[in-house]
Amino acid sequence: MGAGATPEIAVHSDSDVLAAATAARLVTRLVDLQATGGIPRIVLTGGGVGIKLLEEIRDSPARAAVDWSRIEFYWGDERFLPAGDPERNETQARAALLDHVDVDPALVYPMGADVGTGPSGADEAAAEYADLLARKARPEDHGEVPAFDVLMLGMGPEGHCASIFPESPAVYETDRTVVPVHNCPKPPPTRVSLTLPAIRTAAEVWIITGGEGKAAAVSMALGGAGEVAIPVAGARGRRHTRWLLDRGAAAKLPKDLLGRG
């Protein structure tokens, strides 16, 4: 199953410390990747902690150590809303960080927005993003998705990640890399998401979550629950799978699992 099959767990005192520590971890990883001469390929996530960690990077002097013009930015999922809508993950990520550093706009790859086509437009947006990923994949990636260096995910209290919800059609997908999500159980109802097979192409998957409301799902995912019931259980990196938690989210984990980070 590879190294990524064994999760590494880091627990922080609260969600603010979690965001700050993850921000520092990401800056360090980006510096290390760029030191080899490569252009890192990063997948961003939304949600409270996901956006907070970008704000932490924005406000940190350490951000100067990164060449932001030499990073490719992707998203794991997106709310299918008009461009610039404040609820879009892209909009929030730009406000939190991307508009404040010297990114190369040609290397920022947001998922498609609703241009008045309604829910059916998400099908086209998903297909277009899948085509983009296939074009960006290199021969050595051995597939139709770039081998992302770091793919970040949040998770919901029922165990969803990206926009893959328990028992949903997306969780059963094995062929497509990007899918439209309709009738989502939390608003907005229409989204676009990477699939679990696409997520598992990443070298490192970081699952970043906080709060006691997530504790049961965290425990189930790390305790061996199946991905159909707890989709985040199917989110694994090829080399590393890192669970970055606060004490609330880790509250129901057995002691033998703690300290792996």
C-alpha positions as a Markdown table, in Angstrom:
| # | Residue | x | y | z |
|---|---|---|---|---|
| 1 | Met | 0.0 | 0.0 | 0.0 |
| 2 | Gly | 3.0 | 2.3 | 0.3 |
| 3 | Ala | 4.2 | 4.7 | 3.0 |
| 4 | Gly | 1.1 | 6.8 | 2.7 |
| 5 | Ala | -1.0 | 4.0 | 4.1 |
| 6 | Thr | 0.4 | 4.7 | 7.6 |
| 7 | Pro | -1.0 | 8.0 | 8.8 |
| 8 | Glu | 1.2 | 10.5 | 10.7 |
| 9 | Ile | -0.7 | 12.4 | 13.4 |
| 10 | Ala | 0.1 | 15.8 | 14.9 |
| 11 | Val | -2.1 | 17.3 | 17.6 |
| 12 | His | -2.1 | 21.0 | 18.5 |
| 13 | Ser | -3.6 | 22.7 | 21.4 |
| 14 | Asp | -6.4 | 24.6 | 19.6 |
| 15 | Ser | -7.5 | 25.6 | 16.1 |
| 16 | Asp | -5.4 | 28.8 | 16.0 |
| 17 | Val | -2.2 | 26.9 | 16.9 |
| 18 | Leu | -3.2 | 24.3 | 14.4 |
| 19 | Ala | -3.4 | 26.9 | 11.6 |
| 20 | Ala | -0.2 | 28.6 | 12.6 |
| 21 | Ala | 1.7 | 25.3 | 12.8 |
| 22 | Thr | 0.4 | 24.0 | 9.5 |
| 23 | Ala | 1.3 | 27.3 | 7.9 |
| 24 | Ala | 4.9 | 27.0 | 9.1 |
| 25 | Arg | 4.9 | 23.4 | 7.9 |
| 26 | Leu | 3.7 | 24.4 | 4.4 |
| 27 | Val | 6.3 | 27.2 | 4.1 |
| 28 | Thr | 9.0 | 24.8 | 5.1 |
| 29 | Arg | 7.8 | 22.2 | 2.5 |
| 30 | Leu | 7.6 | 24.8 | -0.2 |
| 31 | Val | 11.2 | 26.0 | 0.5 |
| 32 | Asp | 12.5 | 22.4 | 0.5 |
| 33 | Leu | 10.7 | 21.6 | -2.8 |
| 34 | Gln | 12.0 | 24.8 | -4.5 |
| 35 | Ala | 15.5 | 24.1 | -3.2 |
| 36 | Thr | 15.6 | 21.1 | -5.6 |
| 37 | Gly | 14.8 | 23.4 | -8.5 |
| 38 | Gly | 11.3 | 22.2 | -9.0 |
| 39 | Ile | 8.0 | 24.0 | -9.2 |
| 40 | Pro | 5.8 | 22.8 | -6.4 |
| 41 | Arg | 2.2 | 21.7 | -7.2 |
| 42 | Ile | -0.1 | 22.5 | -4.3 |
| 43 | Val | -3.8 | 21.8 | -3.8 |
| 44 | Leu | -5.6 | 24.3 | -1.6 |
| 45 | Thr | -8.6 | 23.7 | 0.6 |
| 46 | Gly | -11.3 | 25.9 | 2.0 |
| 47 | Gly | -13.0 | 25.9 | 5.4 |
| 48 | Gly | -12.1 | 27.8 | 8.5 |
| 49 | Val | -8.7 | 26.3 | 9.2 |
| 50 | Gly | -7.8 | 26.0 | 5.6 |
| 51 | Ile | -8.2 | 29.7 | 5.0 |
| 52 | Lys | -6.8 | 30.6 | 8.4 |
| 53 | Leu | -3.5 | 28.9 | 7.6 |
| 54 | Leu | -3.2 | 31.0 | 4.4 |
| 55 | Glu | -3.8 | 34.1 | 6.4 |
| 56 | Glu | -1.1 | 33.0 | 8.8 |
| 57 | Ile | 1.4 | 32.7 | 5.9 |
| 58 | Arg | 0.3 | 36.1 | 4.5 |
| 59 | Asp | 1.1 | 37.7 | 7.9 |
| 60 | Ser | 4.3 | 35.8 | 8.5 |
| 61 | Pro | 7.8 | 37.2 | 7.6 |
| 62 | Ala | 8.7 | 33.6 | 6.7 |
| 63 | Arg | 6.6 | 34.0 | 3.5 |
| 64 | Ala | 9.6 | 35.9 | 2.0 |
| 65 | Ala | 11.5 | 32.6 | 1.9 |
| 66 | Val | 9.2 | 31.2 | -0.8 |
| 67 | Asp | 9.3 | 32.2 | -4.5 |
| 68 | Trp | 5.5 | 32.4 | -5.0 |
| 69 | Ser | 5.9 | 32.9 | -8.7 |
| 70 | Arg | 7.2 | 29.4 | -9.0 |
| 71 | Ile | 4.3 | 27.4 | -7.5 |
| 72 | Glu | 1.3 | 25.8 | -9.2 |
| 73 | Phe | -2.0 | 26.2 | -7.3 |
| 74 | Tyr | -5.0 | 23.9 | -7.7 |
| 75 | Trp | -8.1 | 23.3 | -5.7 |
| 76 | Gly | -9.6 | 20.1 | -4.3 |
| 77 | Asp | -13.2 | 21.2 | -4.7 |
| 78 | Glu | -15.2 | 24.3 | -5.3 |
| 79 | Arg | -18.7 | 25.7 | -4.7 |
| 80 | Phe | -20.3 | 26.1 | -8.1 |
| 81 | Leu | -21.1 | 29.8 | -7.7 |
| 82 | Pro | -20.3 | 32.9 | -9.8 |
| 83 | Ala | -16.7 | 34.1 | -10.0 |
| 84 | Gly | -15.9 | 36.4 | -7.1 |
| 85 | Asp | -18.7 | 35.0 | -4.9 |
| 86 | Pro | -17.5 | 35.3 | -1.3 |
| 87 | Glu | -18.4 | 31.7 | -0.6 |
| 88 | Arg | -16.1 | 30.3 | -3.3 |
| 89 | Asn | -12.9 | 28.7 | -2.0 |
| 90 | Glu | -11.0 | 30.5 | -4.7 |
| 91 | Thr | -12.3 | 33.9 | -3.6 |
| 92 | Gln | -11.4 | 33.2 | 0.0 |
| 93 | Ala | -7.9 | 31.9 | -0.9 |
| 94 | Arg | -7.2 | 35.0 | -3.0 |
| 95 | Ala | -8.2 | 37.3 | -0.2 |
| 96 | Ala | -6.3 | 35.3 | 2.4 |
| 97 | Leu | -3.0 | 34.9 | 0.5 |
| 98 | Leu | -2.8 | 34.8 | -3.2 |
| 99 | Asp | -3.6 | 38.5 | -3.8 |
| 100 | His | -0.8 | 39.4 | -1.4 |
| 101 | Val | 2.1 | 37.5 | -2.8 |
| 102 | Asp | 3.7 | 37.5 | -6.3 |
| 103 | Val | 2.0 | 34.5 | -7.8 |
| 104 | Asp | 2.2 | 33.9 | -11.5 |
| 105 | Pro | -1.5 | 34.1 | -12.6 |
| 106 | Ala | -0.8 | 31.6 | -15.3 |
| 107 | Leu | 0.0 | 29.0 | -12.6 |
| 108 | Val | -3.2 | 29.5 | -10.6 |
| 109 | Tyr | -5.8 | 27.0 | -11.7 |
| 110 | Pro | -9.2 | 27.6 | -10.1 |
| 111 | Met | -12.2 | 25.4 | -10.9 |
| 112 | Gly | -14.9 | 26.7 | -13.2 |
| 113 | Ala | -17.5 | 29.2 | -11.9 |
| 114 | Asp | -21.2 | 29.4 | -12.6 |
| 115 | Val | -21.8 | 31.7 | -15.6 |
| 116 | Gly | -25.6 | 31.5 | -15.5 |
| 117 | Thr | -25.8 | 27.9 | -16.7 |
| 118 | Gly | -27.3 | 26.6 | -13.4 |
| 119 | Pro | -26.5 | 23.2 | -11.9 |
| 120 | Ser | -25.9 | 21.6 | -15.3 |
| 121 | Gly | -22.9 | 23.8 | -15.8 |
| 122 | Ala | -21.1 | 22.0 | -13.0 |
| 123 | Asp | -20.9 | 18.9 | -15.3 |
| 124 | Glu | -19.0 | 21.0 | -17.9 |
| 125 | Ala | -16.8 | 22.6 | -15.2 |
| 126 | Ala | -15.8 | 19.2 | -13.9 |
| 127 | Ala | -15.0 | 17.9 | -17.4 |
| 128 | Glu | -12.9 | 21.1 | -18.1 |
| 129 | Tyr | -10.9 | 20.7 | -14.9 |
| 130 | Ala | -10.3 | 17.1 | -15.6 |
| 131 | Asp | -9.0 | 18.1 | -19.0 |
| 132 | Leu | -6.7 | 20.7 | -17.4 |
| 133 | Leu | -5.3 | 18.2 | -15.0 |
| 134 | Ala | -4.6 | 15.7 | -17.8 |
| 135 | Arg | -2.8 | 18.5 | -19.8 |
| 136 | Lys | -0.7 | 19.4 | -16.7 |
| 137 | Ala | 0.3 | 15.8 | -16.0 |
| 138 | Arg | 3.8 | 15.0 | -17.0 |
| 139 | Pro | 4.9 | 11.7 | -18.5 |
| 140 | Glu | 6.5 | 10.6 | -15.2 |
| 141 | Asp | 3.2 | 11.2 | -13.4 |
| 142 | His | 1.9 | 8.0 | -15.0 |
| 143 | Gly | -1.7 | 9.2 | -15.1 |
| 144 | Glu | -4.2 | 11.9 | -15.9 |
| 145 | Val | -3.5 | 14.0 | -12.8 |
| 146 | Pro | -0.3 | 15.9 | -11.9 |
| 147 | Ala | 1.5 | 14.2 | -9.1 |
| 148 | Phe | 0.7 | 17.0 | -6.6 |
| 149 | Asp | 3.4 | 17.6 | -4.0 |
| 150 | Val | 1.0 | 18.6 | -1.2 |
| 151 | Leu | -2.8 | 18.2 | -1.3 |
| 152 | Met | -4.6 | 19.8 | 1.7 |
| 153 | Leu | -8.1 | 18.8 | 2.8 |
| 154 | Gly | -10.5 | 19.8 | 5.5 |
| 155 | Met | -13.2 | 17.4 | 6.7 |
| 156 | Gly | -16.8 | 17.6 | 7.9 |
| 157 | Pro | -18.3 | 16.2 | 11.0 |
| 158 | Glu | -19.8 | 13.3 | 9.0 |
| 159 | Gly | -16.4 | 12.6 | 7.5 |
| 160 | His | -16.7 | 14.2 | 4.1 |
| 161 | Cys | -13.6 | 15.6 | 2.4 |
| 162 | Ala | -13.4 | 17.9 | -0.7 |
| 163 | Ser | -17.0 | 17.6 | -1.7 |
| 164 | Ile | -17.2 | 13.8 | -1.4 |
| 165 | Phe | -20.0 | 13.0 | 1.0 |
| 166 | Pro | -20.9 | 9.6 | 2.7 |
| 167 | Glu | -22.9 | 7.3 | 0.4 |
| 168 | Ser | -22.8 | 9.9 | -2.4 |
| 169 | Pro | -22.2 | 9.0 | -6.1 |
| 170 | Ala | -18.8 | 10.8 | -5.9 |
| 171 | Val | -17.5 | 8.3 | -3.2 |
| 172 | Tyr | -18.1 | 5.4 | -5.6 |
| 173 | Glu | -16.3 | 7.0 | -8.5 |
| 174 | Thr | -13.3 | 5.1 | -9.8 |
| 175 | Asp | -12.7 | 6.3 | -13.3 |
| 176 | Arg | -13.1 | 10.1 | -13.4 |
| 177 | Thr | -10.6 | 12.5 | -11.7 |
| 178 | Val | -13.1 | 15.3 | -11.3 |
| 179 | Val | -16.9 | 15.1 | -10.8 |
| 180 | Pro | -19.9 | 17.4 | -10.5 |
| 181 | Val | -21.6 | 17.1 | -7.2 |
| 182 | His | -25.4 | 17.7 | -7.2 |
| 183 | Asn | -27.9 | 17.7 | -4.3 |
| 184 | Cys | -25.0 | 18.3 | -1.8 |
| 185 | Pro | -26.3 | 17.8 | 1.8 |
| 186 | Lys | -24.9 | 21.1 | 2.9 |
| 187 | Pro | -25.2 | 24.4 | 1.0 |
| 188 | Pro | -24.6 | 25.3 | -1.8 |
| 189 | Pro | -26.1 | 22.1 | -3.3 |
| 190 | Thr | -23.9 | 22.1 | -6.5 |
| 191 | Arg | -20.2 | 21.7 | -6.4 |
| 192 | Val | -17.1 | 20.4 | -8.3 |
| 193 | Ser | -14.7 | 18.0 | -6.7 |
| 194 | Leu | -11.6 | 15.9 | -7.2 |
| 195 | Thr | -12.4 | 12.2 | -6.7 |
| 196 | Leu | -10.6 | 9.9 | -4.2 |
| 197 | Pro | -8.5 | 8.3 | -6.9 |
| 198 | Ala | -7.3 | 11.8 | -8.0 |
| 199 | Ile | -6.6 | 12.7 | -4.4 |
| 200 | Arg | -4.5 | 9.6 | -4.0 |
| 201 | Thr | -2.1 | 10.6 | -6.7 |
| 202 | Ala | -0.6 | 13.3 | -4.4 |
| 203 | Ala | 2.7 | 12.6 | -2.8 |
| 204 | Glu | 1.5 | 14.1 | 0.5 |
| 205 | Val | -2.1 | 14.4 | 1.7 |
| 206 | Trp | -2.7 | 16.7 | 4.7 |
| 207 | Ile | -6.0 | 16.4 | 6.5 |
| 208 | Ile | -6.4 | 19.5 | 8.5 |
| 209 | Thr | -9.3 | 19.8 | 11.0 |
| 210 | Gly | -10.2 | 21.0 | 14.4 |
| 211 | Gly | -13.0 | 21.0 | 16.9 |
| 212 | Glu | -14.8 | 18.3 | 19.0 |
| 213 | Gly | -17.5 | 18.0 | 16.4 |
| 214 | Lys | -15.0 | 16.3 | 14.2 |
| 215 | Ala | -13.7 | 13.9 | 16.8 |
| 216 | Ala | -16.0 | 10.9 | 16.0 |
| 217 | Ala | -15.3 | 11.0 | 12.3 |
| 218 | Val | -11.6 | 11.4 | 12.9 |
| 219 | Ser | -11.6 | 8.3 | 15.2 |
| 220 | Met | -13.7 | 6.3 | 12.7 |
| 221 | Ala | -11.4 | 7.2 | 9.8 |
| 222 | Leu | -8.2 | 6.3 | 11.6 |
| 223 | Gly | -9.9 | 3.3 | 13.2 |
| 224 | Gly | -10.4 | 1.6 | 9.8 |
| 225 | Ala | -13.9 | 2.8 | 8.7 |
| 226 | Gly | -14.5 | 2.4 | 5.0 |
| 227 | Glu | -14.5 | 5.3 | 2.6 |
| 228 | Val | -18.1 | 4.9 | 1.6 |
| 229 | Ala | -19.3 | 5.7 | 5.1 |
| 230 | Ile | -16.4 | 8.0 | 6.0 |
| 231 | Pro | -14.9 | 9.4 | 2.7 |
| 232 | Val | -11.9 | 11.0 | 4.3 |
| 233 | Ala | -10.8 | 7.5 | 5.2 |
| 234 | Gly | -10.0 | 7.1 | 1.5 |
| 235 | Ala | -7.8 | 10.2 | 1.3 |
| 236 | Arg | -4.2 | 9.0 | 1.3 |
| 237 | Gly | -0.9 | 10.2 | -0.1 |
| 238 | Arg | 1.5 | 8.1 | -2.0 |
| 239 | Arg | 4.3 | 9.0 | 0.4 |
| 240 | His | 2.7 | 10.6 | 3.4 |
| 241 | Thr | -0.7 | 11.0 | 4.9 |
| 242 | Arg | -0.7 | 13.6 | 7.6 |
| 243 | Trp | -3.6 | 14.2 | 10.0 |
| 244 | Leu | -3.1 | 17.7 | 11.5 |
| 245 | Leu | -5.5 | 18.1 | 14.4 |
| 246 | Asp | -6.3 | 20.2 | 17.4 |
| 247 | Arg | -7.1 | 18.6 | 20.8 |
| 248 | Gly | -10.8 | 18.7 | 20.2 |
| 249 | Ala | -10.6 | 16.8 | 16.9 |
| 250 | Ala | -8.2 | 14.2 | 18.5 |
| 251 | Ala | -10.3 | 13.7 | 21.6 |
| 252 | Lys | -11.6 | 10.3 | 20.7 |
| 253 | Leu | -8.3 | 8.8 | 19.4 |
| 254 | Pro | -6.7 | 6.0 | 21.3 |
| 255 | Lys | -3.4 | 6.9 | 22.9 |
| 256 | Asp | -1.5 | 4.4 | 20.8 |
| 257 | Leu | -2.3 | 6.4 | 17.6 |
| 258 | Leu | -1.1 | 9.8 | 19.0 |
| 259 | Gly | 2.5 | 11.0 | 18.6 |
| 260 | Arg | 2.9 | 9.7 | 15.0 |
| 261 | Gly | 3.5 | 13.1 | 13.6 |
